[in-house]
């Protein structure tokens, strides 16, 4: 009788289990690394986007500030131009302007900046138009005055005559008043003589104006008289 001997049972190997554990650990590590890389990449992208937004915001603020500076500078320039215009308009006054003063004031206007001239046009457009026309027409012989006639009666003298203007630009404005200083003396009139009064001739466009005035003067024989242009100014301005 034979007896069979059964070999001892083999213990299952632990290697597959260990391998599974190792793979699981590696998978977890991979997931953690991937998640970390994703978060890191996302964070970096957000930083770039935030930086871009800050730059755009700064650029917008810079443009806004530049615009405000420009607007302020323009307001300052406009305010100064208006102040200068008001001064010019006040100084350019009919009652204080002699012919030589007219030329100076017209020259001042011509040398002003464009904003200043524009401001003058807004404050006193009529005076500006007259000054510019005067500058264009100013020349020797612009005012043509006839030799005045003088009639004396012993206590007064009447001085009268006619005047025309060679001034086509001024004619476009309208009637022009020519103001004269009048003189009378028992000798030839000179620069040392003082005027006895004034008279005004209104000259219509392209026409002739008349002047006449009577002033106190004792005539005892032959005497002399004269007129001298004091100023010219648009009628009614």
Backbone torsions as a table, in degrees:
resi	resn	phi	psi	omega
1	UNK	NA	127.9	-178.6
2	UNK	-104.6	147.7	178.9
3	UNK	-111.1	125.5	175.4
4	UNK	-82.1	134.4	177.7
5	UNK	-103.7	118.5	-179.9
6	UNK	-82.2	126.6	179.3
7	UNK	-65.4	151.3	-179.2
8	UNK	-64.0	141.1	-179.4
9	UNK	-66.3	138.7	178.9
10	UNK	-83.1	136.1	176.8
11	UNK	-71.6	135.8	179.2
12	UNK	-60.8	143.4	-178.9
13	UNK	-70.3	140.8	178.5
14	UNK	-88.3	-2.9	-176.6
15	UNK	-62.8	-44.4	-180.0
16	UNK	-61.1	-37.7	-179.0
17	UNK	-64.7	-42.7	179.1
18	UNK	-63.4	-40.2	179.9
19	UNK	-63.2	-40.0	179.4
20	UNK	-63.0	-42.7	-180.0
21	UNK	-62.5	-44.5	-178.8
22	UNK	-61.4	-42.9	-179.9
23	UNK	-63.1	-40.6	179.9
24	UNK	-63.0	-43.6	179.7
25	UNK	-62.4	-44.2	179.4
26	UNK	-62.4	-39.1	178.9
27	UNK	-62.3	-43.3	178.9
28	UNK	-62.6	-44.7	179.6
29	UNK	-60.5	-42.3	179.7
30	UNK	-61.5	-43.7	178.8
31	UNK	-62.6	-42.7	179.8
32	UNK	-63.8	-43.3	179.4
33	UNK	-63.6	-44.3	-179.8
34	UNK	-61.7	-44.0	179.9
35	UNK	-62.8	-41.6	179.7
36	UNK	-63.3	-43.1	179.5
37	UNK	-64.1	-39.4	179.8
38	UNK	-65.3	-46.2	179.0
39	UNK	-62.7	-42.1	179.8
40	UNK	-62.5	-45.6	-179.6
41	UNK	-64.2	-41.4	179.9
42	UNK	-64.5	-41.5	179.3
43	UNK	-63.7	-40.9	179.4
44	UNK	-64.9	-42.5	178.8
45	UNK	-62.9	-39.1	179.8
46	UNK	-67.0	-38.5	177.2
47	UNK	-61.2	-43.4	179.1
48	UNK	-62.6	-43.0	-179.9
49	UNK	-64.6	-41.4	178.2
50	UNK	-63.8	-41.5	179.5
51	UNK	-63.6	-41.3	178.7
52	UNK	-63.0	-40.8	179.6
53	UNK	-64.8	-39.8	178.8
54	UNK	-64.6	-41.1	178.7
55	UNK	-62.9	-44.8	178.9
56	UNK	-62.7	-40.3	178.1
57	UNK	-64.1	-42.1	178.5
58	UNK	-63.9	-41.5	178.1
59	UNK	-61.5	-42.0	-179.8
60	UNK	-64.1	-41.0	178.3
61	UNK	-65.5	-38.5	178.3
62	UNK	-62.0	-44.9	178.2
63	UNK	-62.0	-41.2	-179.7
64	UNK	-64.9	-43.0	178.7
65	UNK	-64.8	-44.0	178.2
66	UNK	-59.2	-40.1	179.6
67	UNK	-65.2	-41.0	179.0
68	UNK	-65.9	-40.4	178.1
69	UNK	-62.8	-46.1	179.1
70	UNK	-60.7	-43.8	179.5
71	UNK	-62.6	-41.7	179.2
72	UNK	-64.6	-44.2	178.9
73	UNK	-61.8	-40.8	178.6
74	UNK	-64.7	-38.5	178.5
75	UNK	-65.9	-40.4	178.2
76	UNK	-64.4	-44.3	179.3
77	UNK	-62.1	-42.7	-179.9
78	UNK	-65.6	-40.2	180.0
79	UNK	-65.8	-42.2	178.7
80	UNK	-66.3	-40.8	179.6
81	UNK	-61.9	-41.7	-179.7
82	UNK	-66.5	-39.8	178.2
83	UNK	-62.1	-46.9	178.8
84	UNK	-62.5	-38.7	179.6
85	UNK	-65.0	-42.7	179.5
86	UNK	-63.3	-38.5	177.8
87	UNK	-65.3	-44.4	-179.8
88	UNK	-63.4	-44.9	-178.6
89	UNK	-63.7	-35.7	178.2
90	UNK	-69.3	-43.1	-178.7
91	UNK	-70.9	-30.7	-178.8
92	UNK	-83.3	78.7	-170.9
93	UNK	-118.4	138.9	-177.1
94	UNK	-56.6	-43.1	-173.2
95	UNK	-74.1	-16.4	-177.0
96	UNK	-114.9	-1.0	-175.5
97	UNK	-93.2	116.1	166.9
98	UNK	-92.5	170.1	-177.4
99	UNK	-57.5	-42.0	179.8
100	UNK	-65.4	-34.4	178.2
101	UNK	-69.2	-36.9	178.2
102	UNK	-58.5	-43.5	-179.5
103	UNK	-63.3	-42.9	179.9
104	UNK	-64.7	-44.0	-178.5
105	UNK	-67.9	-37.3	177.9
106	UNK	-66.3	-37.2	177.7
107	UNK	-66.6	-40.9	177.4
108	UNK	-59.6	-43.6	178.5
109	UNK	-61.7	-41.4	-177.1
110	UNK	-64.6	-31.9	-176.9
111	UNK	-89.8	-1.3	178.2
112	UNK	-69.5	158.4	174.1
113	UNK	-71.5	163.1	-179.0
114	UNK	-60.1	-42.5	176.4
115	UNK	-60.1	-37.2	179.1
116	UNK	-67.3	-44.6	179.1
117	UNK	-63.5	-39.1	177.8
118	UNK	-63.1	-39.1	178.8
119	UNK	-66.2	-38.6	176.3
120	UNK	-60.5	-41.6	178.2
121	UNK	-60.9	-33.9	179.6
122	UNK	-76.3	-37.5	-176.0
123	UNK	-80.1	-43.6	-178.8
124	UNK	-147.5	73.5	-176.2
125	UNK	-59.0	-37.0	-179.7
126	UNK	-65.0	-42.1	178.9
127	UNK	-66.4	-39.3	179.3
128	UNK	-62.4	-45.6	-179.7
129	UNK	-62.3	-39.6	179.5
130	UNK	-66.1	-45.3	-179.3
131	UNK	-61.2	-42.4	-179.9
132	UNK	-67.5	-39.3	178.6
133	UNK	-67.7	-39.4	179.3
134	UNK	-61.0	-42.6	-179.9
135	UNK	-62.2	-40.3	-179.1
136	UNK	-67.8	-36.5	-173.1
137	UNK	-94.4	-12.9	-174.2
138	UNK	-62.3	122.9	177.6
139	UNK	-168.7	165.3	176.3
140	UNK	-64.9	131.8	-179.9
141	UNK	89.5	7.8	178.5
142	UNK	-64.1	-41.2	177.3
143	UNK	-102.6	117.7	-178.4
144	UNK	-108.4	105.1	-176.6
145	UNK	-106.0	131.1	176.9
146	UNK	-71.6	160.2	174.6
147	UNK	-65.3	122.9	-174.5
148	UNK	-68.9	150.6	173.4
149	UNK	-98.3	139.0	-176.9
150	UNK	-126.1	123.1	177.8
151	UNK	-119.9	121.5	179.0
152	UNK	-111.8	148.9	178.2
153	UNK	-120.6	13.9	179.4
154	UNK	105.9	-37.5	-179.5
155	UNK	-119.1	-20.6	178.5
156	UNK	-137.1	166.0	175.7
157	UNK	-136.5	135.1	177.7
158	UNK	-104.8	126.8	-176.9
159	UNK	-118.3	126.6	-177.5
160	UNK	-149.1	162.9	-178.9
161	UNK	178.0	-167.0	-179.1
162	UNK	-128.8	163.0	-179.6
163	UNK	-150.2	144.8	173.1
164	UNK	-134.4	163.9	-177.7
165	UNK	-122.4	134.1	170.9
166	UNK	-99.3	77.4	-172.9
167	UNK	-149.7	81.9	-175.6
168	UNK	-63.8	-32.5	179.6
169	UNK	-72.6	-40.9	176.6
170	UNK	-64.1	-33.5	-179.5
171	UNK	-61.4	-28.0	179.2
172	UNK	-70.1	-22.6	179.0
173	UNK	-75.2	-37.4	-178.2
174	UNK	133.1	-155.9	-179.4
175	UNK	-64.9	140.3	-179.2
176	UNK	-119.9	129.4	175.4
177	UNK	-86.9	127.3	174.0
178	UNK	-107.4	117.7	-177.9
179	UNK	-99.1	129.4	-179.9
180	UNK	-114.6	145.1	163.2
181	UNK	-90.7	138.8	-178.3
182	UNK	-113.3	145.1	-176.3
183	UNK	-132.0	148.4	172.0
184	UNK	-149.6	139.5	-178.7
185	UNK	-160.2	164.6	176.9
186	UNK	-86.0	10.2	178.3
187	UNK	-140.1	171.7	178.5
188	UNK	-63.2	137.4	-176.1
189	UNK	-68.7	136.5	177.5
190	UNK	-133.2	176.9	-178.9
191	UNK	-66.7	-17.1	-179.3
192	UNK	-81.2	-11.9	179.4
193	UNK	-77.8	145.4	178.3
194	UNK	-97.0	143.5	179.6
195	UNK	-67.2	145.9	177.9
196	UNK	-91.7	-11.4	-179.9
197	UNK	170.9	-168.6	178.4
198	UNK	-134.1	160.2	174.0
199	UNK	-146.6	154.2	-175.2
200	UNK	-126.3	136.7	174.5
201	UNK	-116.2	128.0	175.3
202	UNK	-92.3	116.6	-176.4
203	UNK	-103.0	114.1	178.4
204	UNK	-72.6	159.3	179.8
205	UNK	-54.9	121.1	178.5
206	UNK	72.1	7.7	-176.0
207	UNK	-115.5	-162.0	-178.1
208	UNK	-124.9	139.4	177.8
209	UNK	-109.9	157.7	179.3
210	UNK	-116.6	141.6	174.6
211	UNK	-125.9	149.3	179.9
212	UNK	-163.7	135.3	176.2
213	UNK	-154.3	151.8	177.1
214	UNK	-118.1	127.5	-177.6
215	UNK	-128.2	151.6	177.3
216	UNK	-63.6	128.4	176.4
217	UNK	-166.6	125.1	-178.6
218	UNK	-83.4	114.3	-179.9
219	UNK	-101.9	128.2	-179.6
220	UNK	-127.6	38.4	-177.2
221	UNK	137.5	-144.3	179.3
222	UNK	-69.3	143.4	176.8
223	UNK	-148.7	170.1	-177.1
224	UNK	-121.7	152.2	175.4
225	UNK	-143.2	161.5	-179.1
226	UNK	-162.5	162.1	172.4
227	UNK	-130.0	151.7	178.9
228	UNK	-138.5	133.2	-179.5
229	UNK	-64.3	125.5	176.6
230	UNK	-95.2	-46.3	-179.6
231	UNK	-162.4	164.9	169.7
232	UNK	-129.9	148.5	-174.2
233	UNK	-160.5	141.9	178.9
234	UNK	-59.5	135.7	179.4
235	UNK	-60.0	126.1	175.7
236	UNK	84.6	-1.9	-178.4
237	UNK	-85.8	NA	NA
